[in-house]
Amino acid sequence: MSRKVLKANDSAWLYAESHRTPMQVAMLATFRVPEDRPDFVRDLVSRWREVREFAAPFNYLLKMAPLPSWKELTPEEIDLDYHFRHNALPRPGSQRELGVLVSRLHSQKMDRRYPLWECHMIEGLEDEAGQQWSMYMKVHHSQIDGVGGIRLLRRILSADPETRGMLPPWAVGTHGPDQSGLPPKEKAPVPAQHQTAPIAAAVSSASAVAGSLGRTYSESLMGTQDADRAVPFRAPKTVFNGRIHTPRRFATQHYPIDRLRAVSTATGGSLNDVFLALCGGAMRRYLTELGDLPSESLIANVPVSVREAGDGAGVGNAITFLYSSLGTDVAAPVERIRVIQASTKLGKERLPQVGSLAMDAYTAVLMAPFMSQSILGFGGRGRPASNVVISNVPGPAEARYLDGSRLEEIYPVSLLFNGQALNITAVSYDGEFNIGFTGCRDSIPSLQRIAVHAGEELEALEAALGL
């Protein structure tokens, strides 16, 4: 069968992986059991076990030699029973028991002798409105990023509650049938600066990339960056930035997205700035409780999608990164969000305006020192590149369904490194803003407190702004 060689940026996630730091991303999607179908989960699992069609990347097997590449397997070569698993919570199942199970599932590194994905159907969850069920699905980060994962989710779930007989994720993938029932989005036009002659475009891209990298690392090494501008390896070391261990903790929080939009309108910034302010304030409260709040501001590594609008879900990553101050040295919540707005503005201005190939090169060089630490095992021993990774991915704006079972909530479950024991990732869905907090169990005691503090910070911002 054919092989597809990985891009350097995708391969890095494989080389950085260890049993303590599995490089996998996941989603936890919770659905409502239809009232007229109490055996919905059992019947769905039974039907899906018979689906032996596999679309990319679910039919890819990793081969590391001579270069990291994906070997495309035939359906007969894939053991579906290994990848597709049925779990149940002890009744009555609560969010706490679900979080414990997901934490355990996400702690386990995937076996490279198999395609790098798992799909877990979890039943037994209950709330005041009745029965729920969840789907936890993880895929290796070398195959998919956050935006690619949400685009894949859009293909898997339907906007029509009457759609039946829907295929499982592994039969949809990036190239299988689109089950959303929505018209495909048009591919975005190529920007004018990318339509120049090839040689001129290459020279212009190289100049932009070199200039951006030069300014970033010269400021980092010399310590002469703008007061509002965050750069790598200038972050203070905290409890979030030591060596980590295998066990994970996972916590969640969610708010109506209109609350965040009201704050962003009142402060004249973006919704993502508000999200960063909630995270910064929550981490400030948490570190203050521990007596470990540094005098310098914490710095966030913020992934930025560079995937084109018509790119589909895509296999592999299409992201770069910017660094932002979190204003944790500022007590007043409105003043803190002003600091964050200024910092993210400078970070965005420094991103080179280049095509996808040049952006891949920029990202590879930007992250090379950090990824090298992870690959060589030095991460968490010196000054961290950043204190935390914080990501925000827009999800479906409308309600979605799986065979008539309504998607209630979706949370991202992300990865950790030595030197970065906390990841905070949000996904918006149907008017809600859903945040997943992934942490190292041993490094961060009572991770749930950070999630609670995020809610307190939103209330503090609203009160300060008179909302």
C-alpha positions as CSV (number, residue, x, y, z in Angstrom):
1,M,0.0,0.0,0.0
2,S,1.1,3.6,-0.5
3,R,2.9,5.6,2.2
4,K,2.6,9.3,3.1
5,V,5.7,11.0,4.5
6,L,4.9,13.3,7.5
7,K,5.8,17.0,7.5
8,A,8.6,18.0,10.0
9,N,6.1,19.8,12.3
10,D,3.9,16.6,12.4
11,S,6.9,14.3,13.1
12,A,8.0,16.4,16.0
13,W,4.9,15.3,18.0
14,L,6.1,11.7,17.6
15,Y,9.7,12.3,18.6
16,A,8.5,14.3,21.7
17,E,6.3,11.5,22.9
18,S,7.0,9.3,26.0
19,H,4.9,7.3,28.4
20,R,4.8,10.4,30.7
21,T,3.9,12.7,27.8
22,P,1.6,11.0,25.3
23,M,1.1,13.3,22.4
24,Q,-2.6,12.8,21.8
25,V,-5.6,15.1,21.6
26,A,-9.2,14.1,22.4
27,M,-12.8,15.3,22.6
28,L,-15.4,14.4,25.1
29,A,-18.9,14.8,23.6
30,T,-21.9,14.3,25.8
31,F,-25.3,13.5,24.2
32,R,-28.9,13.2,25.4
33,V,-30.5,9.7,25.1
34,P,-33.7,10.0,23.1
35,E,-36.7,9.4,25.4
36,D,-38.3,7.0,23.0
37,R,-35.1,4.9,22.6
38,P,-33.8,3.9,26.1
39,D,-31.5,1.3,24.5
40,F,-30.0,3.9,22.1
41,V,-26.3,3.4,23.1
42,R,-26.4,-0.4,23.1
43,D,-28.1,-0.4,19.7
44,L,-25.7,2.2,18.3
45,V,-22.6,0.3,19.5
46,S,-24.0,-2.9,18.0
47,R,-24.6,-1.3,14.6
48,W,-21.2,0.5,14.5
49,R,-19.3,-2.7,15.3
50,E,-20.5,-3.9,11.9
51,V,-19.0,-0.9,10.0
52,R,-15.7,-2.0,8.6
53,E,-15.0,1.0,6.3
54,F,-12.1,3.2,7.3
55,A,-11.3,6.7,6.0
56,A,-8.1,8.7,6.6
57,P,-6.5,9.1,9.2
58,F,-8.2,6.1,10.8
59,N,-6.6,3.6,8.4
60,Y,-3.1,5.0,8.8
61,L,-0.4,2.9,10.5
62,L,2.8,4.7,11.6
63,K,6.1,3.6,10.2
64,M,9.2,5.4,11.6
65,A,11.8,4.2,9.2
66,P,13.4,5.3,7.0
67,L,11.3,8.5,7.6
68,P,8.2,8.9,9.7
69,S,5.3,8.0,7.3
70,W,1.8,6.7,7.3
71,K,1.1,3.3,5.7
72,E,-2.5,3.0,4.5
73,L,-4.1,-0.2,5.7
74,T,-6.9,-2.3,4.2
75,P,-10.0,-2.8,6.2
76,E,-9.0,-6.4,6.8
77,E,-5.8,-5.2,8.5
78,I,-7.6,-3.1,11.1
79,D,-8.8,-4.6,14.4
80,L,-11.9,-2.6,15.1
81,D,-12.5,-4.3,18.5
82,Y,-9.2,-2.8,19.7
83,H,-10.1,0.7,18.7
84,F,-13.8,0.8,19.5
85,R,-14.7,0.2,23.1
86,H,-17.9,0.3,25.2
87,N,-17.7,1.6,28.8
88,A,-20.3,2.2,31.5
89,L,-20.2,4.4,34.6
90,P,-21.5,3.0,38.0
91,R,-25.1,4.2,38.3
92,P,-26.1,6.9,38.9
93,G,-23.2,8.2,36.9
94,S,-22.2,11.8,37.7
95,Q,-19.9,14.3,36.0
96,R,-17.2,13.4,38.6
97,E,-17.2,9.7,37.7
98,L,-17.1,10.7,34.0
99,G,-14.1,13.0,34.7
100,V,-12.3,10.2,36.5
101,L,-12.8,7.8,33.6
102,V,-11.7,10.3,31.0
103,S,-8.6,11.2,33.1
104,R,-7.6,7.6,33.2
105,L,-8.2,7.0,29.5
106,H,-6.3,10.1,28.5
107,S,-3.3,9.1,30.6
108,Q,-2.6,6.0,28.5
109,K,-0.2,6.3,25.6
110,M,-1.5,4.6,22.4
111,D,0.3,1.5,21.0
112,R,2.1,2.4,17.8
113,R,1.5,-1.2,16.5
114,Y,-2.0,-0.1,15.7
115,P,-3.5,3.0,14.0
116,L,-3.3,5.8,16.5
117,W,-6.9,6.4,17.6
118,E,-9.5,5.1,20.0
119,C,-13.2,5.6,20.3
120,H,-14.9,5.0,23.7
121,M,-18.7,4.9,24.1
122,I,-19.7,5.7,27.7
123,E,-23.2,5.1,29.1
124,G,-24.7,5.5,32.5
125,L,-24.4,9.3,32.9
126,E,-27.4,10.9,34.5
127,D,-28.6,14.4,35.2
128,E,-31.9,16.0,36.4
129,A,-33.3,15.9,32.8
130,G,-32.7,12.1,32.4
131,Q,-30.2,9.8,30.7
132,Q,-27.1,10.9,28.9
133,W,-24.1,9.2,27.2
134,S,-20.7,10.3,26.1
135,M,-18.2,9.6,23.4
136,Y,-14.5,10.0,24.2
137,M,-12.3,9.9,21.1
138,K,-8.5,10.4,21.0
139,V,-6.2,10.7,18.0
140,H,-2.5,11.4,17.9
141,H,-1.5,15.0,17.5
142,S,0.7,14.2,14.5
143,Q,-2.5,13.5,12.6
144,I,-4.8,16.3,13.7
145,D,-4.9,19.7,15.4
146,G,-7.8,21.4,17.2
147,V,-9.3,23.1,14.2
148,G,-9.0,19.9,12.1
149,G,-10.7,18.0,14.9
150,I,-13.6,20.3,15.0
151,R,-14.0,20.2,11.3
152,L,-14.0,16.5,11.5
153,L,-16.7,16.7,14.2
154,R,-18.8,18.9,11.9
155,R,-18.6,16.1,9.2
156,I,-19.6,13.4,11.7
157,L,-22.7,15.0,13.3
158,S,-25.9,16.1,11.5
159,A,-27.7,19.4,11.9
160,D,-30.9,17.5,11.2
161,P,-32.4,15.7,14.2
162,E,-34.3,13.3,11.9
163,T,-31.2,11.8,10.2
164,R,-30.8,8.1,10.9
165,G,-28.3,5.3,10.1
166,M,-25.3,7.6,10.5
167,L,-21.8,6.3,10.1
168,P,-19.2,6.2,12.9
169,P,-16.2,8.6,12.9
170,W,-13.7,6.1,11.4
171,A,-15.9,5.7,8.3
172,V,-16.2,9.5,7.8
173,G,-12.7,10.8,8.5
174,T,-11.3,13.6,6.3
175,H,-12.4,12.1,3.0
176,G,-15.5,10.0,3.7
177,P,-19.2,11.2,3.4
178,D,-20.1,14.5,5.1
179,Q,-23.0,13.7,7.4
180,S,-23.7,17.3,8.5
181,G,-26.4,17.9,5.9
182,L,-25.1,21.4,5.4
183,P,-23.7,22.8,2.1
184,P,-19.9,22.8,1.8
185,K,-18.1,26.0,2.5
186,E,-16.5,27.6,-0.5
187,K,-12.7,27.6,-0.6
188,A,-11.3,31.0,0.4
189,P,-9.6,32.9,-2.4
190,V,-5.8,33.0,-2.4
191,P,-4.6,36.3,-0.9
192,A,-3.1,38.7,-3.3
193,Q,0.4,38.6,-1.7
194,H,0.4,34.8,-2.4
195,Q,-0.3,35.2,-6.1
196,T,3.0,36.8,-7.1
197,A,5.7,35.0,-9.2
198,P,7.1,31.9,-7.4
199,I,10.6,33.3,-7.0
200,A,9.5,36.7,-5.8
201,A,7.0,35.1,-3.4
202,A,9.7,32.8,-2.0
203,V,12.1,35.7,-1.4
204,S,9.3,37.7,0.2
205,S,8.2,34.8,2.4
206,A,11.7,34.0,3.5
207,S,12.4,37.7,4.4
208,A,9.1,37.9,6.4
209,V,9.8,34.7,8.3
210,A,13.4,35.6,9.0
211,G,12.5,39.0,10.2
212,S,9.8,37.7,12.6
213,L,12.0,35.0,14.0
214,G,14.9,37.4,14.4
215,R,12.9,39.9,16.4
216,T,11.3,37.2,18.6
217,Y,14.5,35.4,19.6
218,S,16.7,38.5,19.8
219,E,14.2,40.0,22.3
220,S,14.1,36.7,24.2
221,L,17.8,36.4,24.5
222,M,18.5,40.0,25.3
223,G,15.5,40.6,27.5
224,T,14.7,43.8,25.7
225,Q,11.1,43.1,24.5
226,D,8.4,45.7,24.6
227,A,6.7,45.9,28.0
228,D,3.5,44.4,26.6
229,R,5.1,41.8,24.3
230,A,5.6,38.3,25.5
231,V,8.4,36.2,24.0
232,P,9.5,32.6,24.6
233,F,11.7,31.6,27.5
234,R,11.0,34.8,29.5
235,A,8.2,33.2,31.6
236,P,8.7,32.8,35.4
237,K,8.8,29.2,36.7
238,T,5.8,28.0,38.7
239,V,4.2,24.8,39.9
240,F,2.9,24.5,36.3
241,N,6.4,24.2,34.8
242,G,8.3,21.3,36.4
243,R,8.6,17.7,35.4
244,I,5.3,15.8,35.0
245,H,4.1,12.3,35.5
246,T,1.7,10.0,33.7
247,P,-1.6,10.4,35.5
248,R,-3.9,13.1,34.3
249,R,-6.7,15.1,35.8
250,F,-9.5,16.6,33.7
251,A,-12.0,19.3,34.7
252,T,-14.6,21.3,32.8
253,Q,-16.4,24.6,32.9
254,H,-19.0,26.2,30.6
255,Y,-20.8,29.5,30.2
256,P,-23.3,31.1,27.8
257,I,-21.1,32.6,25.1
258,D,-23.1,35.8,25.2
259,R,-21.6,36.6,28.6
260,L,-18.1,36.6,27.1
261,R,-19.3,38.6,24.1
262,A,-20.8,41.2,26.4
263,V,-17.4,41.6,28.2
264,S,-15.5,41.7,24.9
265,T,-17.9,44.5,23.6
266,A,-17.5,46.5,26.8
267,T,-13.7,46.3,26.7
268,G,-13.3,46.7,22.9
269,G,-11.3,43.5,22.5
270,S,-11.9,40.0,21.1
271,L,-13.7,37.1,22.7
272,N,-10.3,35.3,22.9
273,D,-8.9,38.1,24.9
274,V,-11.7,37.6,27.4
275,F,-10.9,33.9,27.6
276,L,-7.2,34.6,28.2
277,A,-8.3,37.1,31.0
278,L,-10.4,34.4,32.7
279,C,-7.5,31.9,32.5
280,G,-5.0,34.5,33.8
281,G,-7.2,35.5,36.7
282,A,-7.9,31.9,37.6
283,M,-4.3,31.0,37.6
284,R,-3.5,34.2,39.7
285,R,-6.1,33.1,42.3
286,Y,-4.8,29.5,42.3
287,L,-1.1,30.5,42.7
288,T,-2.0,33.1,45.4
289,E,-3.7,30.3,47.4
290,L,-0.5,28.2,47.1
291,G,1.7,31.2,48.0
292,D,3.5,30.8,44.7
293,L,2.4,33.8,42.7
294,P,5.5,35.3,40.9
295,S,6.0,39.1,40.6
296,E,6.3,38.7,36.8
297,S,3.3,38.0,34.6
298,L,2.7,34.4,33.5
299,I,3.0,33.9,29.7
300,A,0.6,31.8,27.6
301,N,1.5,29.9,24.4
302,V,-1.5,30.5,22.2
303,P,-2.0,28.2,19.1
304,V,-3.2,30.1,16.0
305,S,-4.9,28.2,13.1
306,V,-3.4,28.8,9.7
307,R,-5.7,26.2,8.0
308,E,-7.4,27.6,4.9
309,A,-11.2,27.8,4.9
310,G,-11.6,25.1,2.1
311,D,-9.1,22.7,3.5
312,G,-11.6,20.3,5.0
313,A,-10.6,18.5,8.2
314,G,-7.1,17.7,6.8
315,V,-4.6,15.2,8.1
316,G,-1.8,16.7,10.1
317,N,-1.4,20.2,11.7
318,A,-1.9,23.6,10.3
319,I,-1.1,25.8,13.3
320,T,1.5,28.3,14.5
321,F,1.9,30.0,17.9
322,L,2.0,33.4,19.5
323,Y,3.0,34.3,23.0
324,S,0.8,36.5,25.2
325,S,1.1,38.0,28.7
326,L,-1.7,36.8,31.1
327,G,-1.5,39.9,33.3
328,T,-1.2,37.8,36.5
329,D,0.8,40.6,38.1
330,V,-2.2,42.9,37.8
331,A,-5.0,42.6,40.5
332,A,-7.8,44.6,38.8
333,P,-9.6,42.4,36.3
334,V,-10.4,45.2,33.8
335,E,-6.8,46.4,33.9
336,R,-5.6,42.8,33.4
337,I,-7.7,42.4,30.2
338,R,-6.2,45.6,28.8
339,V,-2.7,44.2,29.3
340,I,-3.8,41.0,27.5
341,Q,-5.3,43.0,24.6
342,A,-2.1,44.9,24.1
343,S,0.0,41.8,24.3
344,T,-2.0,39.7,21.8
345,K,-2.1,42.7,19.4
346,L,1.7,42.8,19.4
347,G,1.9,39.0,19.1
348,K,-0.4,39.0,16.0
349,E,1.5,41.8,14.4
350,R,4.7,39.8,14.6
351,L,3.2,36.8,12.8
352,P,4.6,36.7,9.2
353,Q,1.9,37.1,6.5
354,V,3.1,34.2,4.3
355,G,1.7,31.0,2.6
356,S,1.3,27.6,4.2
357,L,4.8,26.2,3.3
358,A,6.6,29.3,4.7
359,M,4.4,29.3,7.8
360,D,5.3,25.6,8.4
361,A,9.0,26.7,8.3
362,Y,8.3,29.6,10.6
363,T,6.5,27.4,13.1
364,A,9.2,24.7,13.0
365,V,12.0,27.2,13.7
366,L,9.9,29.1,16.4
367,M,9.2,25.9,18.3
368,A,12.5,24.1,17.7
369,P,14.1,25.1,21.1
370,F,11.0,24.0,23.0
371,M,10.4,20.8,21.0
372,S,14.2,20.0,21.3
373,Q,13.9,20.2,25.1
374,S,11.0,17.7,25.0
375,I,12.7,15.3,22.6
376,L,16.0,15.3,24.5
377,G,14.3,15.1,27.9
378,F,15.4,18.5,29.2
379,G,11.9,20.0,29.5
380,G,10.9,21.2,33.0
381,R,14.5,21.7,34.2
382,G,15.1,25.3,33.3
383,R,13.1,28.5,32.6
384,P,10.0,27.6,30.7
385,A,9.2,28.8,27.2
386,S,5.7,29.6,28.5
387,N,3.7,28.8,31.6
388,V,0.6,27.3,29.9
389,V,-0.9,26.5,26.5
390,I,-4.3,28.2,26.0
391,S,-6.4,27.5,22.9
392,N,-9.8,28.5,21.6
393,V,-11.5,26.7,18.7
394,P,-14.8,27.8,17.3
395,G,-17.3,24.9,17.1
396,P,-20.7,24.5,15.4
397,A,-23.0,27.4,16.0
398,E,-26.1,25.2,15.7
399,A,-27.3,22.1,17.5
400,R,-25.9,18.8,16.2
401,Y,-27.3,15.3,16.4
402,L,-26.1,11.7,16.1
403,D,-29.0,9.5,14.9
404,G,-31.4,11.9,16.6
405,S,-29.4,12.0,19.9
406,R,-28.7,15.6,20.6
407,L,-25.1,16.8,21.4
408,E,-25.4,18.6,24.7
409,E,-21.7,19.6,25.5
410,I,-18.3,19.1,23.9
411,Y,-15.0,19.5,25.7
412,P,-11.4,19.3,24.3
413,V,-8.9,17.1,26.2
414,S,-5.4,18.1,25.3
415,L,-1.7,17.1,25.8
416,L,1.0,18.1,28.3
417,F,4.8,18.3,28.2
418,N,7.6,18.3,30.7
419,G,7.7,22.0,31.7
420,Q,4.0,22.5,30.9
421,A,1.7,20.7,33.3
422,L,-1.5,22.5,32.4
423,N,-3.5,23.0,29.2
424,I,-6.7,25.0,28.9
425,T,-8.7,24.6,25.7
426,A,-12.1,25.9,24.8
427,V,-14.7,25.0,22.1
428,S,-17.8,27.0,21.4
429,Y,-21.0,25.1,20.6
430,D,-24.7,26.2,20.1
431,G,-24.4,29.3,22.3
432,E,-22.2,27.8,25.0
433,F,-18.5,28.3,25.7
434,N,-17.0,24.9,26.9
435,I,-13.6,24.8,28.5
436,G,-11.5,21.7,29.2
437,F,-8.7,21.9,31.8
438,T,-6.1,19.1,31.4
439,G,-3.5,18.8,34.1
440,C,-0.8,16.6,35.5
441,R,-2.4,14.9,38.6
442,D,0.9,15.0,40.6
443,S,1.9,18.6,39.7
444,I,-1.4,20.4,40.1
445,P,-3.4,19.5,43.3
446,S,-7.1,20.2,43.1
447,L,-7.2,21.1,39.4
448,Q,-11.0,21.7,39.7
449,R,-10.2,24.9,41.7
450,I,-8.7,26.5,38.6
451,A,-12.0,25.8,36.7
452,V,-14.0,27.3,39.6
453,H,-11.8,30.4,39.7
454,A,-12.3,30.9,36.0
455,G,-16.1,31.3,36.7
456,E,-15.3,33.7,39.6
457,E,-13.1,35.8,37.3
458,L,-16.0,36.1,34.7
459,E,-18.2,37.3,37.5
460,A,-15.6,39.8,38.7
461,L,-15.2,41.2,35.1
462,E,-19.0,41.6,34.8
463,A,-19.2,43.3,38.1
464,A,-16.3,45.7,37.3
465,L,-17.9,46.6,34.0
466,G,-21.4,46.9,35.4
467,L,-22.8,44.2,33.2
